[in-house]
Amino acid sequence: LAGLDPAQPYFQGTPAEVRLDKSDAEFVDVIHTDTAPTIPNLGFGMSPAVGHLDFYPNGGKQMPGCGKNPVSQIIDLDGIWEGKKEELTWAHLFTGTRDFMACNHLRSYKYYSDSIIYPDGFLGYSCASYELFESGNCFPCPKEGCPNMGHYADKFKGKIDSGFLKLYLNTGEAKDFPLWRYKVTVTLSGKSKVKGYVNIALYGSDGNTRQHRIFKGTLRPSNTYTGFIDAEVDVGTVTKVKFLWNNHQINPTFPKIGAETITVQSGQN
């Protein structure tokens, strides 16, 4: 039984007989996407863990891509500006405003839909909080692996105990939503420190990523910097890593910074 952002108003905090609960089926997995308080934040989804597996994508409160205004939501959702001229009707306006107001809530079924297409996507990492997940404390997956949020969550059915399992992950702003998490560690080489940033792109047997920033600040040769990449593609076996750095201001000494070593760790294995 899959719960797609089960309702908060009139259900949160009620007895198990009234709301969704893990006792309702042999296996209950839940996707929480709109858990901010109903008052004053208009959150529609309940925040407590109520299933065998409870997924909190992006922390469960604010979904990427849902901060846009209603007009941009209309354009994204109804494809008004896809190379053809259409009339902006009241129906478009109503649909866009409705989806804007409930955007976080509606993300649950969109993630579920994408999960059918990506059986290995949407890995959920068991963690005490989203803040700890973001800092990298719950990476990589444990030896029993990580469950997949959505349609294939039941593959994890035989690996759960009697307690609640809270799982965190990040998603993209728009379809396609799944992201794959990597830990990248870079040790710098060079002769002088500079202020700037480090970008990394991964190339692999199954695809390549765009550039991702893993550090911004003072770059010191021989120092090691670690960052996490939520990549838009599962690269498979890493074959190449592109390292780029840049400084924030013109430096007449033309400093040179290199990558002495780069280590890439994928979350799933």
C-alpha positions as CSV (number, residue, x, y, z in Angstrom):
1,L,0.0,0.0,0.0
2,A,1.6,3.3,-1.1
3,G,0.6,6.6,0.5
4,L,1.1,9.6,-1.7
5,D,1.5,12.5,0.7
6,P,-1.4,11.4,3.0
7,A,-3.5,14.3,4.3
8,Q,-2.6,16.4,7.3
9,P,-5.8,18.3,8.0
10,Y,-8.3,16.2,10.1
11,F,-5.9,13.2,10.0
12,Q,-2.5,14.1,11.6
13,G,-2.4,13.1,15.2
14,T,-5.5,11.0,15.1
15,P,-5.7,7.3,16.2
16,A,-4.4,4.7,13.8
17,E,-7.9,3.6,13.0
18,V,-8.7,7.0,11.4
19,R,-5.5,7.7,9.3
20,L,-3.1,5.7,7.2
21,D,-1.0,3.4,9.3
22,K,1.5,0.5,8.9
23,S,-1.1,-1.9,10.3
24,D,-3.3,-1.2,7.2
25,A,-1.4,-3.6,5.0
26,E,1.4,-6.1,5.0
27,F,3.7,-3.4,3.6
28,V,3.1,0.3,3.7
29,D,5.4,2.9,2.0
30,V,4.8,6.6,2.2
31,I,6.0,9.6,0.2
32,H,5.8,12.9,2.2
33,T,6.1,16.0,0.0
34,D,4.0,18.8,1.8
35,T,4.6,18.4,5.5
36,A,4.8,22.1,6.5
37,P,2.1,23.1,9.1
38,T,-1.3,23.7,7.5
39,I,-1.4,26.9,9.5
40,P,0.2,29.2,8.4
41,N,2.1,27.4,5.6
42,L,-0.9,25.6,3.9
43,G,0.8,22.2,4.1
44,F,-1.5,19.5,3.0
45,G,0.5,16.4,4.0
46,M,1.1,14.8,7.4
47,S,4.7,14.9,8.8
48,P,4.9,11.8,11.2
49,A,6.2,8.5,9.9
50,V,3.2,6.2,9.6
51,G,4.4,3.3,7.3
52,H,7.1,0.7,7.2
53,L,9.1,3.0,4.9
54,D,8.6,6.8,5.0
55,F,10.3,8.8,2.3
56,Y,10.9,12.6,2.8
57,P,12.3,13.8,-0.6
58,N,14.0,17.2,-0.3
59,G,13.2,17.1,3.4
60,G,9.4,16.7,2.8
61,K,8.3,20.3,3.0
62,Q,9.4,22.3,0.0
63,M,9.9,20.6,-3.3
64,P,12.3,22.1,-5.9
65,G,10.5,23.9,-8.7
66,C,7.5,24.7,-6.6
67,G,8.6,28.2,-5.7
68,K,7.7,29.6,-9.0
69,N,4.7,31.9,-9.5
70,P,1.4,30.6,-10.9
71,V,2.1,31.9,-14.5
72,S,5.4,30.1,-14.8
73,Q,3.6,27.0,-13.4
74,I,1.1,27.3,-16.2
75,I,3.8,27.5,-18.8
76,D,5.6,24.5,-17.3
77,L,2.6,22.3,-16.8
78,D,0.5,23.0,-19.8
79,G,3.2,23.7,-22.4
80,I,1.9,27.0,-23.6
81,W,5.2,28.1,-25.0
82,E,6.4,24.9,-26.7
83,G,7.1,26.5,-30.1
84,K,3.5,27.2,-30.8
85,K,1.1,30.1,-30.2
86,E,-1.8,29.3,-27.9
87,E,-4.5,31.3,-26.1
88,L,-4.1,31.8,-22.4
89,T,-7.5,30.8,-21.2
90,W,-9.2,30.9,-17.8
91,A,-9.0,27.1,-17.8
92,H,-5.2,27.4,-18.1
93,L,-5.2,30.0,-15.4
94,F,-7.3,27.9,-13.0
95,T,-5.2,24.7,-13.6
96,G,-1.9,26.6,-13.2
97,T,-3.1,28.3,-10.0
98,R,-4.4,25.1,-8.6
99,D,-1.2,23.3,-9.3
100,F,0.8,26.2,-7.9
101,M,-1.2,26.2,-4.6
102,A,-0.8,22.4,-4.3
103,C,2.5,22.0,-6.1
104,N,4.3,20.3,-3.2
105,H,1.4,18.0,-2.5
106,L,1.1,17.0,-6.1
107,R,4.8,16.2,-6.4
108,S,4.1,12.9,-4.6
109,Y,2.3,11.3,-7.6
110,K,4.7,12.8,-10.1
111,Y,7.7,11.2,-8.2
112,Y,5.8,7.9,-8.1
113,S,5.1,8.1,-11.8
114,D,8.8,8.7,-12.6
115,S,9.8,5.8,-10.3
116,I,8.0,3.4,-12.6
117,I,10.3,4.5,-15.4
118,Y,13.5,4.5,-13.2
119,P,13.6,1.2,-11.2
120,D,17.0,2.1,-9.8
121,G,16.2,5.7,-9.1
122,F,15.1,7.6,-6.0
123,L,17.3,5.9,-3.5
124,G,16.3,6.8,0.0
125,Y,19.0,7.1,2.7
126,S,18.1,6.2,6.3
127,C,18.9,9.2,8.4
128,A,17.8,10.9,11.6
129,S,17.0,14.2,9.8
130,Y,17.2,15.9,6.5
131,E,19.9,18.2,7.8
132,L,22.2,15.2,8.7
133,F,21.5,13.7,5.2
134,E,22.5,17.0,3.6
135,S,25.8,17.1,5.6
136,G,26.6,13.6,4.3
137,N,26.3,11.8,7.7
138,C,24.1,9.0,6.2
139,F,26.2,8.2,3.1
140,P,26.6,5.7,1.5
141,C,23.9,3.0,1.7
142,P,24.4,0.4,4.4
143,K,25.3,-3.2,3.5
144,E,21.6,-4.2,3.0
145,G,21.3,-1.3,0.5
146,C,18.8,1.5,0.2
147,P,15.1,1.3,-0.7
148,N,13.8,2.9,-3.8
149,M,11.1,5.5,-3.3
150,G,7.9,4.8,-5.2
151,H,6.8,1.9,-7.3
152,Y,9.7,-0.4,-6.4
153,A,9.8,0.3,-2.7
154,D,8.5,-3.2,-2.0
155,K,11.8,-4.7,-3.1
156,F,13.0,-3.7,0.4
157,K,10.2,-5.5,2.1
158,G,12.3,-8.3,3.6
159,K,14.9,-5.9,5.0
160,I,12.9,-3.9,7.5
161,D,12.3,-4.5,11.2
162,S,9.3,-3.5,13.3
163,G,10.3,0.2,13.7
164,F,9.8,3.2,11.5
165,L,12.4,3.9,8.8
166,K,12.7,7.6,7.8
167,L,14.4,8.0,4.4
168,Y,15.8,11.1,2.7
169,L,16.8,12.0,-0.8
170,N,16.9,14.9,-3.2
171,T,15.0,15.2,-6.5
172,G,15.2,17.5,-9.6
173,E,13.1,20.5,-10.2
174,A,11.1,19.1,-13.1
175,K,10.6,15.8,-14.9
176,D,12.7,13.7,-15.0
177,F,12.9,13.9,-11.2
178,P,15.3,11.2,-10.0
179,L,18.9,12.2,-9.0
180,W,21.9,9.9,-8.1
181,R,24.1,10.9,-5.2
182,Y,27.9,10.8,-5.3
183,K,30.5,11.8,-2.8
184,V,33.5,13.6,-4.4
185,T,36.8,14.2,-2.6
186,V,39.5,16.4,-4.2
187,T,43.0,17.0,-2.9
188,L,44.5,20.1,-4.5
189,S,48.0,20.7,-5.9
190,G,49.7,24.0,-6.5
191,K,51.9,26.6,-4.9
192,S,49.6,29.4,-3.6
193,K,46.2,29.7,-2.1
194,V,43.4,31.5,-3.9
195,K,39.7,32.3,-3.3
196,G,37.4,30.6,-5.7
197,Y,35.4,27.5,-6.4
198,V,35.8,23.9,-7.6
199,N,33.5,22.3,-10.1
200,I,33.4,18.6,-11.0
201,A,31.7,16.7,-13.8
202,L,31.5,12.9,-13.9
203,Y,31.8,10.8,-17.1
204,G,30.8,7.1,-17.0
205,S,29.8,4.0,-18.9
206,D,26.1,5.0,-18.8
207,G,26.2,8.8,-19.1
208,N,27.8,12.1,-18.2
209,T,26.8,14.8,-15.7
210,R,26.9,18.5,-16.0
211,Q,29.3,20.5,-13.9
212,H,28.5,20.5,-10.1
213,R,30.1,22.8,-7.6
214,I,31.6,20.9,-4.6
215,F,33.4,23.8,-2.8
216,K,33.5,27.5,-2.7
217,G,36.0,29.5,-0.6
218,T,39.7,29.5,0.0
219,L,41.5,26.9,-2.1
220,R,44.7,25.7,-0.5
221,P,47.2,23.3,-2.2
222,S,47.5,20.0,-0.4
223,N,44.1,20.5,1.3
224,T,41.3,18.0,0.8
225,Y,37.8,19.2,0.0
226,T,34.6,17.0,0.0
227,G,31.3,17.7,-1.6
228,F,28.1,15.8,-2.6
229,I,26.7,15.7,-6.1
230,D,23.1,14.9,-6.8
231,A,23.6,14.1,-10.4
232,E,20.9,14.1,-13.0
233,V,22.1,10.7,-14.4
234,D,23.4,7.4,-13.1
235,V,26.9,7.4,-14.7
236,G,27.5,3.7,-14.1
237,T,31.2,3.0,-13.9
238,V,33.2,6.2,-13.7
239,T,35.6,6.5,-16.6
240,K,36.7,10.2,-16.3
241,V,36.4,13.1,-14.0
242,K,36.6,16.7,-15.2
243,F,38.1,19.1,-12.7
244,L,37.6,22.9,-13.1
245,W,38.4,25.7,-10.8
246,N,38.1,29.5,-11.0
247,N,38.9,32.4,-8.8
248,H,36.6,35.3,-7.9
249,Q,38.9,38.1,-8.8
250,I,41.7,39.0,-11.3
251,N,45.0,37.8,-9.9
252,P,48.1,39.2,-11.6
253,T,50.2,36.3,-10.4
254,F,48.2,33.8,-12.5
255,P,48.0,31.1,-9.9
256,K,47.8,27.5,-11.0
257,I,45.7,24.9,-9.1
258,G,45.4,21.3,-10.0
259,A,43.8,18.1,-8.7
260,E,46.4,15.8,-7.1
261,T,43.7,13.1,-6.4
262,I,40.0,12.8,-7.0
263,T,37.9,10.1,-5.3
264,V,34.3,9.4,-6.3
265,Q,32.0,7.2,-4.3
266,S,28.5,6.3,-5.4
267,G,25.8,6.1,-2.8
268,Q,24.2,2.7,-3.7
269,N,27.4,0.6,-3.5
